[in-house]
Amino acid sequence: MNSNNRSVPAPTPAPATPTAAAAAHFLFTPYVLLSSLKKKKNC
C-alpha cells in the first residue's frame, strides 16, 4: 500500500515539469529578446 501510494504522485510532476519548463522558456525568451533590443536602443 505504501509503494502503491508512492507510485501515484510520481508520474504527476513528471509530465508537468517539461511542460512548465517549455512554457517558461517560451515566455522568457521573447522577454529577454525585447529587453536586449531596448538596451540596444538606449545605448
Backbone as XML, in Angstrom:
<?xml version="1.0"?>
<chain id="A" units="angstrom">
  <residue number="1" name="MET">
    <atom name="N" x="0.835" y="-1.202" z="0.000"/>
    <atom name="CA" x="0.000" y="0.000" z="0.000"/>
    <atom name="C" x="0.874" y="1.259" z="0.000"/>
  </residue>
  <residue number="2" name="ASN">
    <atom name="N" x="1.989" y="1.187" z="0.712"/>
    <atom name="CA" x="2.874" y="2.339" z="0.758"/>
    <atom name="C" x="3.567" y="2.553" z="-0.591"/>
  </residue>
  <residue number="3" name="SER">
    <atom name="N" x="4.001" y="1.452" z="-1.232"/>
    <atom name="CA" x="4.668" y="1.563" z="-2.526"/>
    <atom name="C" x="3.674" y="2.005" z="-3.599"/>
  </residue>
  <residue number="4" name="ASN">
    <atom name="N" x="2.416" y="1.569" z="-3.496"/>
    <atom name="CA" x="1.392" y="1.958" z="-4.474"/>
    <atom name="C" x="1.074" y="3.446" z="-4.334"/>
  </residue>
  <residue number="5" name="ASN">
    <atom name="N" x="0.987" y="3.913" z="-3.104"/>
    <atom name="CA" x="0.708" y="5.332" z="-2.854"/>
    <atom name="C" x="1.891" y="6.189" z="-3.319"/>
  </residue>
  <residue number="6" name="ARG">
    <atom name="N" x="3.074" y="5.638" z="-3.226"/>
    <atom name="CA" x="4.283" y="6.354" z="-3.635"/>
    <atom name="C" x="4.359" y="6.463" z="-5.164"/>
  </residue>
  <residue number="7" name="SER">
    <atom name="N" x="3.760" y="5.486" z="-5.862"/>
    <atom name="CA" x="3.822" y="5.468" z="-7.323"/>
    <atom name="C" x="2.808" y="6.424" z="-7.944"/>
  </residue>
  <residue number="8" name="VAL">
    <atom name="N" x="1.784" y="6.797" z="-7.201"/>
    <atom name="CA" x="0.732" y="7.661" z="-7.757"/>
    <atom name="C" x="1.211" y="9.106" z="-7.963"/>
  </residue>
  <residue number="9" name="PRO">
    <atom name="N" x="1.842" y="9.773" z="-6.976"/>
    <atom name="CA" x="2.254" y="11.162" z="-7.190"/>
    <atom name="C" x="3.480" y="11.296" z="-8.104"/>
  </residue>
  <residue number="10" name="ALA">
    <atom name="N" x="4.228" y="10.206" z="-8.294"/>
    <atom name="CA" x="5.449" y="10.278" z="-9.099"/>
    <atom name="C" x="5.186" y="10.658" z="-10.563"/>
  </residue>
  <residue number="11" name="PRO">
    <atom name="N" x="4.244" y="10.024" z="-11.266"/>
    <atom name="CA" x="4.031" y="10.387" z="-12.676"/>
    <atom name="C" x="3.367" y="11.751" z="-12.870"/>
  </residue>
  <residue number="12" name="THR">
    <atom name="N" x="2.748" y="12.289" z="-11.834"/>
    <atom name="CA" x="2.053" y="13.573" z="-11.990"/>
    <atom name="C" x="3.023" y="14.734" z="-12.243"/>
  </residue>
  <residue number="13" name="PRO">
    <atom name="N" x="4.098" y="14.925" z="-11.449"/>
    <atom name="CA" x="5.013" y="16.030" z="-11.720"/>
    <atom name="C" x="5.924" y="15.769" z="-12.920"/>
  </residue>
  <residue number="14" name="ALA">
    <atom name="N" x="6.090" y="14.501" z="-13.310"/>
    <atom name="CA" x="6.999" y="14.177" z="-14.422"/>
    <atom name="C" x="6.575" y="14.833" z="-15.737"/>
  </residue>
  <residue number="15" name="PRO">
    <atom name="N" x="5.321" y="14.674" z="-16.193"/>
    <atom name="CA" x="4.923" y="15.343" z="-17.433"/>
    <atom name="C" x="4.705" y="16.848" z="-17.249"/>
  </residue>
  <residue number="16" name="ALA">
    <atom name="N" x="4.427" y="17.271" z="-16.027"/>
    <atom name="CA" x="4.151" y="18.685" z="-15.772"/>
    <atom name="C" x="5.453" y="19.500" z="-15.814"/>
  </residue>
  <residue number="17" name="THR">
    <atom name="N" x="6.568" y="18.875" z="-15.448"/>
    <atom name="CA" x="7.839" y="19.595" z="-15.395"/>
    <atom name="C" x="8.318" y="20.063" z="-16.774"/>
  </residue>
  <residue number="18" name="PRO">
    <atom name="N" x="8.343" y="19.185" z="-17.800"/>
    <atom name="CA" x="8.761" y="19.667" z="-19.128"/>
    <atom name="C" x="7.785" y="20.696" z="-19.698"/>
  </residue>
  <residue number="19" name="THR">
    <atom name="N" x="6.504" y="20.531" z="-19.386"/>
    <atom name="CA" x="5.502" y="21.484" z="-19.890"/>
    <atom name="C" x="5.732" y="22.857" z="-19.272"/>
  </residue>
  <residue number="20" name="ALA">
    <atom name="N" x="5.965" y="22.877" z="-17.963"/>
    <atom name="CA" x="6.214" y="24.146" z="-17.272"/>
    <atom name="C" x="7.527" y="24.761" z="-17.761"/>
  </residue>
  <residue number="21" name="ALA">
    <atom name="N" x="8.509" y="23.921" z="-18.001"/>
    <atom name="CA" x="9.795" y="24.421" z="-18.486"/>
    <atom name="C" x="9.651" y="25.005" z="-19.891"/>
  </residue>
  <residue number="22" name="ALA">
    <atom name="N" x="8.860" y="24.336" z="-20.732"/>
    <atom name="CA" x="8.635" y="24.830" z="-22.092"/>
    <atom name="C" x="7.863" y="26.145" z="-22.059"/>
  </residue>
  <residue number="23" name="ALA">
    <atom name="N" x="6.851" y="26.211" z="-21.191"/>
    <atom name="CA" x="6.054" y="27.435" z="-21.078"/>
    <atom name="C" x="6.924" y="28.584" z="-20.578"/>
  </residue>
  <residue number="24" name="ALA">
    <atom name="N" x="7.765" y="28.306" z="-19.584"/>
    <atom name="CA" x="8.648" y="29.346" z="-19.045"/>
    <atom name="C" x="9.652" y="29.783" z="-20.116"/>
  </residue>
  <residue number="25" name="HIS">
    <atom name="N" x="10.116" y="28.806" z="-20.922"/>
    <atom name="CA" x="11.094" y="29.127" z="-21.970"/>
    <atom name="C" x="10.461" y="30.020" z="-23.028"/>
  </residue>
  <residue number="26" name="PHE">
    <atom name="N" x="9.241" y="29.676" z="-23.452"/>
    <atom name="CA" x="8.575" y="30.457" z="-24.499"/>
    <atom name="C" x="8.179" y="31.839" z="-23.992"/>
  </residue>
  <residue number="27" name="LEU">
    <atom name="N" x="7.900" y="31.957" z="-22.695"/>
    <atom name="CA" x="7.553" y="33.263" z="-22.145"/>
    <atom name="C" x="8.808" y="34.081" z="-21.849"/>
  </residue>
  <residue number="28" name="PHE">
    <atom name="N" x="9.878" y="33.390" z="-21.440"/>
    <atom name="CA" x="11.091" y="34.088" z="-21.013"/>
    <atom name="C" x="11.940" y="34.545" z="-22.197"/>
  </residue>
  <residue number="29" name="THR">
    <atom name="N" x="11.989" y="33.743" z="-23.256"/>
    <atom name="CA" x="12.837" y="34.061" z="-24.410"/>
    <atom name="C" x="12.454" y="35.372" z="-25.088"/>
  </residue>
  <residue number="30" name="PRO">
    <atom name="N" x="11.151" y="35.584" z="-25.441"/>
    <atom name="CA" x="10.795" y="36.881" z="-26.046"/>
    <atom name="C" x="11.030" y="38.057" z="-25.099"/>
  </residue>
  <residue number="31" name="TYR">
    <atom name="N" x="10.874" y="37.826" z="-23.794"/>
    <atom name="CA" x="11.113" y="38.890" z="-22.812"/>
    <atom name="C" x="12.587" y="39.308" z="-22.828"/>
  </residue>
  <residue number="32" name="VAL">
    <atom name="N" x="13.479" y="38.320" z="-22.910"/>
    <atom name="CA" x="14.918" y="38.606" z="-22.953"/>
    <atom name="C" x="15.280" y="39.311" z="-24.259"/>
  </residue>
  <residue number="33" name="LEU">
    <atom name="N" x="14.666" y="38.863" z="-25.365"/>
    <atom name="CA" x="14.946" y="39.492" z="-26.657"/>
    <atom name="C" x="14.466" y="40.942" z="-26.670"/>
  </residue>
  <residue number="34" name="LEU">
    <atom name="N" x="13.282" y="41.180" z="-26.113"/>
    <atom name="CA" x="12.750" y="42.546" z="-26.070"/>
    <atom name="C" x="13.607" y="43.440" z="-25.178"/>
  </residue>
  <residue number="35" name="SER">
    <atom name="N" x="14.031" y="42.912" z="-24.033"/>
    <atom name="CA" x="14.844" y="43.721" z="-23.119"/>
    <atom name="C" x="16.206" y="44.022" z="-23.738"/>
  </residue>
  <residue number="36" name="SER">
    <atom name="N" x="16.752" y="43.056" z="-24.489"/>
    <atom name="CA" x="18.050" y="43.296" z="-25.133"/>
    <atom name="C" x="17.909" y="44.327" z="-26.244"/>
  </residue>
  <residue number="37" name="LEU">
    <atom name="N" x="16.769" y="44.306" z="-26.953"/>
    <atom name="CA" x="16.529" y="45.301" z="-28.002"/>
    <atom name="C" x="16.373" y="46.697" z="-27.395"/>
  </residue>
  <residue number="38" name="LYS">
    <atom name="N" x="15.691" y="46.767" z="-26.252"/>
    <atom name="CA" x="15.507" y="48.060" z="-25.587"/>
    <atom name="C" x="16.843" y="48.610" z="-25.102"/>
  </residue>
  <residue number="39" name="LYS">
    <atom name="N" x="17.713" y="47.707" z="-24.611"/>
    <atom name="CA" x="19.031" y="48.152" z="-24.144"/>
    <atom name="C" x="19.850" y="48.684" z="-25.314"/>
  </residue>
  <residue number="40" name="LYS">
    <atom name="N" x="19.744" y="48.028" z="-26.471"/>
    <atom name="CA" x="20.499" y="48.483" z="-27.648"/>
    <atom name="C" x="19.985" y="49.839" z="-28.110"/>
  </residue>
  <residue number="41" name="LYS">
    <atom name="N" x="18.676" y="50.060" z="-28.035"/>
    <atom name="CA" x="18.108" y="51.341" z="-28.458"/>
    <atom name="C" x="18.529" y="52.458" z="-27.503"/>
  </residue>
  <residue number="42" name="ASN">
    <atom name="N" x="18.619" y="52.156" z="-26.220"/>
    <atom name="CA" x="19.024" y="53.168" z="-25.241"/>
    <atom name="C" x="20.492" y="53.534" z="-25.417"/>
  </residue>
  <residue number="43" name="CYS">
    <atom name="N" x="21.306" y="52.553" z="-25.735"/>
    <atom name="CA" x="22.721" y="52.835" z="-25.941"/>
    <atom name="C" x="22.928" y="53.385" z="-27.346"/>
  </residue>
</chain>
